[in-house]
Amino acid sequence: MANYEKTQIETKLKKAFNVISNSSLMAIKDYGPITTWNLGEVDVQKSAQNFVDTYMIPYLKVAKNCKGSTSDDCSYGVFYLNGDKPSDEYNLTNENAARFILADGSIISVQVFGVYASVMVDINGHKKPNVFGKDVFLMRYQLVHNGVSTGNIRFPGSKDNSTSVKSSGNYHYCNKNADGKGCGRLILQNGWKIPTKEQFVDWGGDPKNYPW
């Protein structure tokens, strides 16, 4: 991947994370801590739509609220880094998700699961490659993690973004043999920079599996 493409990913991912984080702070002022928000029932599309209509869309610059639309810009397939197709929870075709498109063209897909809301962001919309770790990233509004109340927006894999994705328990989520769901936090922890292949190897990665 060319340096220009890497820079685009870094810039757009950081912007998306900050935009969502800032919108959650504004929603907290109106509705209280995230731990008190209504995350509805598992896999119910109406609950997801209510969540985004209440806690997200009013605080964001939104170009389109998809509201169940299956148009190409609102509903399309994505892939894991290893080439596999994700299950419904991690695909932009999931009928139980609520999706909307931001003014900058990125698309956000949200599902609610009682103790957390899963937030997928495609930082360049339906344009290719539509691959986790490259233009698709996973975040969460987390109410509880391993029994501990958290109430923050974070990348998956721990109760907050400080737990190292480079540790043996998490690092495999960001390489060519993995799904790529750990790539967002890896980029964040590297100062919002995609690691070089040299860094990847220094952290224990196989150079053949370098994802970028």
VEXMI-223620 format. One record per atom (N, C-alpha, C): x, y, z. Coordinates in steps of 0.2 Angstrom, whole numbers, padded with zeros to 4 digits, always signed. Layout:
XYZ
...
end
This chain:
+0004-0006+0000
+0000+0000+0000
+0004+0006+0000
+0003+0011-0004
+0007+0017-0005
+0006+0021+0001
+0011+0025+0003
+0011+0030+0008
+0005+0035+0008
+0003+0037+0002
-0002+0041+0002
-0009+0038+0005
-0010+0032+0003
-0016+0028+0005
-0015+0027+0012
-0010+0025+0015
-0009+0024+0022
-0011+0031+0026
-0008+0036+0023
-0010+0043+0026
-0017+0044+0026
-0021+0043+0021
-0028+0044+0020
-0031+0039+0026
-0029+0033+0026
-0032+0029+0032
-0031+0032+0038
-0025+0034+0040
-0024+0036+0047
-0028+0043+0048
-0028+0047+0043
-0032+0053+0044
-0039+0052+0045
-0042+0048+0041
-0049+0047+0041
-0052+0043+0047
-0047+0038+0049
-0049+0034+0055
-0049+0038+0061
-0044+0042+0062
-0043+0047+0068
-0049+0052+0068
-0051+0054+0062
-0057+0059+0062
-0063+0056+0064
-0064+0049+0061
-0070+0046+0063
-0071+0044+0070
-0065+0042+0073
-0065+0041+0080
-0067+0047+0084
-0063+0053+0083
-0064+0059+0086
-0072+0061+0085
-0074+0061+0079
-0081+0063+0078
-0086+0059+0082
-0085+0053+0083
-0090+0049+0086
-0089+0050+0094
-0083+0051+0096
-0081+0052+0103
-0084+0059+0105
-0083+0064+0101
-0086+0070+0103
-0094+0070+0103
-0097+0067+0098
-0104+0066+0098
-0107+0063+0104
-0103+0058+0107
-0105+0054+0113
-0105+0059+0119
-0100+0063+0119
-0099+0068+0124
-0105+0073+0125
-0108+0075+0119
-0113+0079+0118
-0120+0076+0120
-0120+0069+0118
-0126+0065+0120
-0126+0064+0128
-0120+0063+0131
-0120+0062+0138
-0123+0068+0142
-0121+0074+0139
-0124+0080+0142
-0132+0080+0142
-0135+0078+0137
-0142+0078+0137
-0145+0071+0140
-0142+0066+0140
-0145+0059+0142
-0141+0056+0148
-0136+0059+0150
-0132+0056+0156
-0127+0051+0154
-0124+0048+0158
-0118+0043+0156
-0120+0037+0152
-0116+0035+0147
-0117+0030+0143
-0120+0024+0146
-0118+0022+0152
-0120+0017+0156
-0128+0017+0158
-0131+0023+0157
-0138+0023+0158
-0142+0023+0151
-0139+0023+0146
-0142+0023+0139
-0146+0017+0138
-0151+0018+0134
-0155+0012+0132
-0152+0008+0126
-0150+0003+0127
-0147-0001+0121
-0152-0007+0119
-0158-0007+0121
-0163-0011+0118
-0162-0018+0119
-0165-0022+0114
-0164-0029+0114
-0159-0031+0109
-0157-0037+0110
-0152-0040+0105
-0155-0041+0098
-0151-0039+0093
-0153-0040+0086
-0160-0038+0084
-0162-0032+0087
-0168-0029+0085
-0167-0023+0081
-0169-0023+0075
-0167-0017+0071
-0170-0011+0073
-0176-0011+0076
-0180-0005+0078
-0176-0002+0084
-0173-0006+0089
-0169-0004+0094
-0163+0000+0092
-0159-0003+0087
-0153+0000+0084
-0155+0007+0081
-0161+0007+0077
-0163+0014+0074
-0164+0019+0079
-0168+0017+0085
-0169+0021+0090
-0163+0024+0093
-0158+0019+0094
-0152+0021+0097
-0148+0027+0093
-0148+0026+0086
-0144+0031+0082
-0148+0037+0082
-0155+0036+0081
-0159+0042+0081
-0159+0047+0087
-0157+0043+0093
-0157+0047+0099
-0150+0049+0101
-0145+0045+0101
-0139+0046+0104
-0133+0048+0099
-0135+0048+0092
-0129+0049+0087
-0131+0054+0082
-0136+0053+0078
-0138+0057+0072
-0139+0065+0074
-0142+0066+0080
-0143+0073+0081
-0136+0077+0083
-0131+0073+0084
-0125+0077+0086
-0119+0076+0080
-0121+0074+0075
-0117+0073+0069
-0119+0076+0063
-0115+0077+0058
-0117+0080+0052
-0118+0074+0047
-0125+0073+0046
-0127+0067+0043
-0130+0069+0036
-0127+0065+0031
-0130+0067+0024
-0136+0062+0022
-0136+0056+0025
-0142+0052+0024
-0143+0047+0030
-0149+0047+0032
-0151+0042+0037
-0154+0036+0033
-0151+0030+0033
-0153+0025+0028
-0160+0022+0030
-0161+0021+0037
-0168+0019+0039
-0170+0012+0036
-0166+0007+0035
-0167+0001+0032
-0166+0001+0025
-0164+0006+0022
-0163+0006+0015
-0158+0001+0012
-0159-0003+0007
-0154-0007+0004
-0151-0005-0002
-0151+0002-0003
-0148+0005-0009
-0140+0004-0008
-0137+0004-0014
-0129+0002-0014
-0125+0006-0009
-0127+0013-0008
-0123+0017-0003
-0124+0015+0004
-0130+0012+0006
-0132+0010+0013
-0131+0003+0014
-0130-0002+0010
-0130-0009+0011
-0126-0012+0006
-0120-0015+0008
-0116-0019+0004
-0111-0023+0008
-0108-0028+0005
-0104-0033+0008
-0097-0030+0010
-0094-0033+0015
-0087-0031+0017
-0083-0038+0018
-0077-0037+0019
-0073-0043+0020
-0068-0042+0026
-0066-0048+0029
-0061-0048+0034
-0054-0047+0030
-0049-0046+0034
-0042-0046+0031
-0040-0052+0028
-0042-0058+0030
-0040-0064+0028
-0045-0066+0022
-0049-0062+0020
-0053-0063+0014
-0060-0067+0015
-0061-0069+0022
-0068-0072+0023
-0073-0066+0024
-0079-0069+0023
-0085-0064+0023
-0087-0064+0031
-0088-0058+0034
-0090-0058+0041
-0097-0061+0042
-0099-0063+0048
-0106-0065+0050
-0110-0058+0049
-0117-0059+0050
-0121-0054+0050
-0119-0048+0054
-0117-0049+0060
-0115-0044+0065
-0110-0039+0062
-0106-0042+0058
-0100-0038+0056
-0100-0037+0048
-0107-0036+0046
-0107-0035+0038
-0112-0029+0037
-0111-0025+0032
-0115-0019+0031
-0122-0021+0027
-0123-0027+0027
-0130-0030+0024
-0134-0032+0029
-0132-0032+0036
-0136-0034+0041
-0143-0030+0042
-0149-0034+0041
-0155-0030+0042
-0156-0028+0049
-0153-0030+0054
-0154-0028+0061
-0150-0022+0063
-0146-0020+0058
-0142-0014+0060
-0145-0007+0057
-0143-0002+0060
-0146+0005+0058
-0140+0008+0055
-0140+0011+0049
-0135+0014+0046
-0136+0021+0044
-0131+0025+0043
-0132+0032+0041
-0125+0034+0038
-0126+0039+0034
-0120+0041+0030
-0118+0048+0032
-0112+0050+0034
-0110+0056+0036
-0108+0061+0030
-0108+0067+0032
-0107+0072+0026
-0100+0071+0023
-0095+0068+0026
-0089+0067+0023
-0089+0060+0019
-0095+0057+0018
-0095+0051+0014
-0094+0044+0018
-0092+0044+0024
-0091+0038+0028
-0098+0036+0030
-0098+0029+0031
-0105+0026+0033
-0104+0023+0040
-0109+0023+0044
-0109+0020+0051
-0114+0016+0051
-0113+0010+0054
-0118+0004+0055
-0118+0002+0062
-0124+0002+0065
-0124+0001+0072
-0129-0004+0074
-0127-0009+0079
-0131-0014+0082
-0131-0013+0089
-0136-0015+0093
-0137-0014+0100
-0137-0021+0103
-0134-0023+0108
-0133-0029+0111
-0134-0029+0119
-0138-0025+0121
-0140-0025+0128
-0135-0021+0133
-0128-0024+0132
-0123-0021+0136
-0118-0017+0132
-0119-0017+0126
-0114-0013+0121
-0118-0012+0115
-0116-0006+0111
-0118-0005+0104
-0112-0006+0100
-0112-0010+0095
-0107-0011+0090
-0107-0006+0084
-0102-0003+0083
-0102+0003+0078
-0096+0001+0073
-0099+0000+0067
-0094-0001+0061
-0094+0005+0057
-0088+0007+0055
-0087+0013+0051
-0083+0011+0045
-0085+0013+0039
-0082+0012+0033
-0080+0019+0031
-0073+0021+0032
-0071+0028+0032
-0071+0031+0025
-0072+0027+0019
-0073+0030+0013
-0080+0027+0009
-0085+0026+0014
-0091+0024+0011
-0091+0017+0007
-0095+0016+0002
-0095+0010-0002
-0090+0009-0007
-0085+0014-0007
-0079+0013-0012
-0075+0007-0009
-0071+0004-0013
-0067-0002-0012
-0061+0001-0008
-0058-0003-0004
-0058-0011-0004
-0063-0014+0000
-0067-0010+0005
-0072-0013+0010
-0069-0019+0014
-0063-0018+0017
-0060-0023+0020
-0058-0020+0027
-0059-0025+0032
-0058-0023+0039
-0050-0022+0040
-0049-0016+0043
-0042-0014+0044
-0039-0010+0039
-0042-0009+0033
-0040-0005+0028
-0045+0001+0027
-0051+0000+0027
-0056+0006+0027
-0062+0004+0031
-0063-0002+0034
-0068-0003+0038
-0065-0005+0045
-0068-0001+0050
-0066-0002+0057
-0071-0003+0062
-0070-0007+0067
-0075-0008+0072
-0074-0004+0079
-0079-0001+0081
-0079+0002+0088
-0085+0000+0092
-0085+0002+0098
-0090+0000+0103
-0092+0006+0108
-0098+0007+0109
-0101+0010+0115
-0101+0004+0120
-0097+0004+0125
-0097-0001+0130
-0100+0001+0137
-0105-0003+0139
-0108-0001+0145
-0105-0005+0151
-0103-0012+0149
-0100-0016+0154
-0095-0021+0150
-0089-0022+0153
-0084-0026+0151
-0082-0031+0156
-0083-0037+0155
-0081-0042+0160
-0084-0040+0167
-0090-0038+0167
-0093-0036+0174
-0092-0030+0177
-0087-0026+0173
-0085-0019+0176
-0089-0014+0171
-0092-0009+0175
-0095-0004+0171
-0090+0001+0168
-0091+0002+0162
-0086+0007+0158
-0089+0013+0155
-0093+0012+0151
-0097+0018+0148
-0093+0022+0144
-0089+0019+0139
-0085+0023+0135
-0085+0021+0127
-0082+0025+0123
-0082+0023+0116
-0075+0020+0115
-0074+0014+0112
-0067+0011+0112
-0067+0007+0106
-0061+0004+0104
-0060-0001+0099
-0061-0008+0103
-0063-0013+0100
-0064-0019+0104
-0058-0023+0106
-0059-0027+0111
-0054-0031+0113
-0052-0030+0121
-0054-0025+0124
-0053-0023+0131
-0058-0018+0133
-0058-0017+0140
-0063-0012+0142
-0061-0005+0141
-0055-0004+0138
-0054+0003+0136
-0048+0002+0130
-0046+0008+0128
-0041+0008+0122
-0034+0007+0125
-0033+0007+0131
-0026+0006+0134
-0023-0001+0133
-0027-0006+0134
-0024-0013+0134
-0021-0014+0127
-0015-0016+0127
-0011-0016+0121
-0013-0022+0116
-0015-0020+0110
-0017-0024+0105
-0011-0028+0102
-0005-0026+0104
+0001-0030+0102
+0003-0036+0107
-0001-0036+0112
+0000-0042+0117
-0002-0049+0113
+0001-0054+0115
-0001-0061+0112
-0008-0062+0111
-0012-0060+0116
-0019-0061+0116
-0023-0057+0111
-0020-0052+0109
-0024-0047+0104
-0021-0046+0097
-0015-0047+0097
-0011-0045+0091
-0013-0048+0085
-0015-0055+0085
-0017-0059+0080
-0023-0056+0076
-0027-0051+0079
-0033-0049+0076
-0031-0044+0070
-0025-0042+0069
-0023-0038+0064
-0017-0040+0060
-0018-0045+0056
-0014-0048+0051
-0017-0051+0045
-0014-0053+0040
-0017-0056+0034
-0021-0063+0035
-0019-0066+0041
-0023-0072+0043
-0028-0071+0048
-0030-0065+0049
-0035-0063+0054
-0040-0059+0051
-0045-0057+0056
-0051-0054+0053
-0050-0046+0053
-0045-0043+0056
-0043-0036+0056
-0047-0032+0061
-0051-0035+0065
-0054-0031+0070
-0050-0027+0075
-0044-0029+0076
-0039-0026+0080
-0035-0021+0077
-0036-0019+0071
-0032-0014+0067
-0033-0007+0070
-0039-0005+0071
-0040+0001+0073
-0037+0003+0080
-0037-0001+0084
-0033+0000+0091
-0026+0000+0090
-0023-0004+0086
-0016-0005+0084
-0014+0002+0081
-0018+0005+0077
-0016+0011+0074
-0016+0017+0079
-0021+0017+0083
-0022+0022+0088
-0016+0021+0093
-0014+0015+0095
-0009+0015+0100
-0002+0016+0097
-0001+0017+0090
+0005+0019+0087
+0005+0026+0085
+0001+0030+0089
+0000+0037+0088
-0003+0039+0081
-0009+0035+0080
-0013+0036+0074
-0009+0035+0068
-0004+0030+0068
+0000+0029+0062
+0000+0021+0061
-0001+0020+0054
+0000+0013+0053
+0007+0010+0054
+0008+0005+0058
+0014+0002+0059
+0018+0001+0052
+0024+0002+0052
+0029+0000+0047
+0029-0008+0047
+0032-0011+0042
+0033-0018+0042
+0038-0020+0047
+0043-0015+0048
+0048-0017+0053
+0045-0017+0060
+0041-0012+0061
+0038-0012+0068
+0034-0018+0069
+0030-0020+0063
+0026-0026+0063
+0030-0032+0065
+0036-0033+0062
+0040-0039+0064
+0043-0038+0071
+0045-0032+0073
+0048-0031+0080
+0043-0033+0085
+0037-0032+0084
+0031-0034+0088
+0029-0041+0088
+0033-0045+0084
+0032-0052+0084
+0028-0055+0078
+0026-0050+0073
+0022-0052+0067
+0026-0055+0062
+0023-0059+0058
+0027-0063+0052
+0026-0058+0046
+0032-0056+0043
+0032-0051+0038
+0027-0053+0032
+0026-0059+0031
+0022-0062+0026
+0015-0060+0027
+0013-0059+0033
+0006-0057+0035
+0005-0050+0037
+0010-0045+0035
+0009-0038+0036
+0003-0036+0032
-0002-0033+0035
-0009-0032+0032
-0009-0026+0027
-0004-0021+0027
-0004-0015+0023
+0001-0015+0018
end
